[in-house]
């Protein structure tokens, strides 16, 4: 058996399934995404492709009427990890 994975996040994340929007800088474009987990300092977002998503953007969670300025800290093909700034 392998070693348990070491948690590197500074705050625990809870699993969620929330619709959100990535708002590009200057409102140039908007992309739908889904929040898969969330904490006070960041989130994991899934989307059809992470290609073209800028390194910094605003995340809008319409159901909660909340916006976060974000910076990408991890990028995968169909998911990104973000830190709230």
NORCOR-V337824 format. One record per run of one state. SS is the DSSP state (H for helix, E for strand, C for the rest). FROM is the first residue (numbers start at 1). TO is the last residue. If there is no record, write none. Layout:
ss=SS from=FROM to=TO
ss=SS from=FROM to=TO
This chain:
ss=C from=1 to=13
ss=E from=14 to=23
ss=C from=24 to=24
ss=H from=25 to=27
ss=C from=28 to=29
ss=E from=30 to=38
ss=C from=39 to=41
ss=E from=42 to=46
ss=C from=47 to=55
ss=E from=56 to=61
ss=H from=62 to=64
ss=C from=65 to=65
ss=E from=66 to=75
ss=C from=76 to=78
ss=E from=79 to=84
ss=C from=85 to=85
